[in-house]
Amino acid sequence: MPAGTTRAVVWDLDGTLIDSLPDLHQVLTRLLAEQGHPAVDQNRVRNMIGDGAARFIERGFAAVGQRLDPQRVAELMPRFLEIYAAMPTDESHLYPGARDTLEQLHGSGIRQAVCTNKPKPVTDQVLAELGLDGIFGSVVGGGSTASRKPDSAPLRLALAELGVAAADAVMIGDSEVDLETARAAGLTAGLVTFGYARRPVGELDADFLVERLGDVPGLLETFIPAGQTNPD
């Protein structure tokens, strides 16, 4: 690739490339029901996504008046993952333009990774079931590092596995967590406008906004990472 171009894109997953809300809602509904609790409205579940499975479980039970300590969350985690693994893409789907954009970037030589707080085994399963497992040079999920986003460790691992410096890469996500992660690792940061952010993304200090995933290749030509290293 010529100097002055983006060499890698690191993507968030839920709320950025895929709409996983319907399946996550159903998983939480089943887990709550098994513990004798009512379902939570799907619109409330939307705001629980993005900080990993443990926080998702904690928030789900808090919504029905049950405050769980970390030990109880850990006890429920295996069952949560078991339910999720049985239905990770029953209703989840790629956002419009996602597949074409990923394939276009892949074909142009731009390296791509997924960096998500979703547990790594389920992340791998989702990508495989959606036919995306051959696109990414790195897939970093919950459990891949000792910390999760917004700590920079997961993103730094993704970059290391891609063999790309932070100065040559862009991260695209949907929330404050992704923006904080990108900033902590020194990446240019873009946010989609249609994800699960708890605040309007226009109020956040992203370097660029993505209204349609099909716009990403063109945006990458405009928002070029600063201080790039020479490509291989």
N, C-alpha and C positions, 0 to 999 in steps of 0.2 A: 504494500500500500504506500502511496506517496506520503511524504512528511506533511504534517498539518491536518491529518484526518484522525477521526476517532478509531482506535484499534479494538476497543471492546465495549460491550454494553452488558451491564449486570442488571438483571430484572428481579423485582419482587414478583411474587406469584399471585396470591389471593388479592383480588381487587385491582390487579394490574394487568395480568394476562388472562386470568380466568375468573369467572363469577362462580365462586364456590359457596355462596351464602345458602342456597337451598339445601345442599347436602349437610353443611355444618349445622344448620337449623334442625334437620331431621336427626342427626347424630345426638345433638344435645337433648332433643325431645325424648329420644329413647332412653338416654342415660338418666334424665330426670324422672321419667316414668318408672324406671326400675327401682328408683329410690323413693318412690311414692310422692312425687311432686308433679304439679301441672306443667304444661308447656309454656314457653315464653314466646311472645309475639316475634315474628321474624324480623320486623323492623328494629326491635331492640337488640336482637342477636347481631345485626350488622355492625353495631358499635362495639361489639365484644371481640372482633376479629383483629389479628395483627400482632399480638404480643406473645404468641406461643400457646401450646395446648394447655399448660397449667393455668395460665391466666384466663384462658377461655372457659375452662371448667369452673374456676373460682368465680368469674363474673356471672356465668350461667346460674349457678346455685345462689349467688347473692341476689339475683333478680327474683327468686322465689322465696327470699327471706332466710336463706341458709348461709351462714358465714362459715366457710371451711378453713381449717388451719392447713399448713403445708403438708402435714402427714396425711390428712384425709384426702387432699388433692392427689397426693402420690398414690394412695390406695385406689383411687378411682381411675387413674391414668391408664392402666392396662386394659380395663374394660372400654374406656373411651376409644383407645386405639383399635381394639378388636371390632367395635361397632363401625368405626370409620373405615377400616380396611375392607369391610364387607360391602361398602357402598360409596367409595370415594368419588365416583363420577356418575352416579345415577342421574343427577340433575345438573351437575357442574358442567360448564361449557366455556370454551374460549370466547373472549370478547371479539366483536367484529373486527376484522383486519389483523388479528393476532397471528394466525398461521402464515398468511402471506408476508407479513412484515418480518417475522422470524426467519422464514425461508429466504427472503430477499437479502437480509443482512448476512445470513449464513453463506449464501452464494457469492456475496461480494467480498468475503474474506474477513468480515468483522467477527471477532470471537465473542461468544455469548455465554453467560452464566445465569443461574437462578440462585438468589440468596433470600431465603425465607425463614420465618420462625416456625413454619409448619414442620412437624417431626419428619426427619429425613426419610424413613421407610415409606411413609404415606406420600411424601413428595415424589419419590421415585415411582411409586405406583400410579399416582395421578398423571405424571408426565408420560408414562408408558401407555396408559389407557387412552390418553388424548393424542397419541402418536407423535409426541415431541421428544422422546428420549434420545434421539440421535442429533438433536440440534445443539445441545449445550456442552461446552467443554468442561464445565464445572457445575455441580449441583450441591449447594450448601444448605442444609436444613437444621431444624432444631436438634441439638445433640451432636452436630458436627464439630462444634467448639464448646468450650466450657461456659461461654456466655452467649447471649443472643442479641440481636439488634434491639436497641440502637448502639450497643457496644460495637466497635469497629472490627472486632476479631472475625466474625463470619464473613464480612466483606473482604477483609484482607486475605483470608483463606481462599476465597473465590478468585481473587486477582492472582494469587500465587499459583493456583492450579491452572489458570489461563496463561500464565507467564507474561502478564501485562502490568506495567506500572500504573499506580493510581492516576498519575498525571495524564495518562493516555486513555482513560476510561470514563464512561458515563454510567451513572446509576439511574434507573427509572423505577419509581414506585408509586404508591398512592396515598401515603400518609406522612404524618409528622415523624414517625419512627424511621421511615426510609430516608427522609431528608436529614435527620440527625445522624443517621448511620453514614450517609454519603459525606456529610461535612466532617465527621470524625475521622474518616479515612482519606479525606482530601480529594474527593471526586466531584466533578460537575454533577448536578442533581436535577432531574426532571420529575414532575409529578403528573399523573393522569388525573383528569377532572371527573372521572366517573366511578371511582373506587370507594373505599370504606373509611376515608378520613373522617375524623371526628370534628374537624374544623374545615371550613371552606378552604380549598387549596389555594385560592387566590389570595388568602390572607397570610400564606406562608411564603418564605423567602426562597422559593425554588429558582433555579437558573432558567428554567423554561417549563411551560405547561403543555400537556399532550391532550388534545380534545378527541383525537382519533388516532388509533395505533398506526393506521396507514400513513400518518404524517411523520412518523419517527425518522425514516431515512432522510427526508428533507431537513428536518430539524437538526439532525446530527451534522449536517453541512454548515449550519448557522452557528450552533453552539459547540465550538471546537474546544476541547480541553486545553487549558493553558499549561505552559511549561512541559510540553511533551518530550519524551525521549525519542531517539531515532528508532524506527521500526527495524525488525530483523531484516 
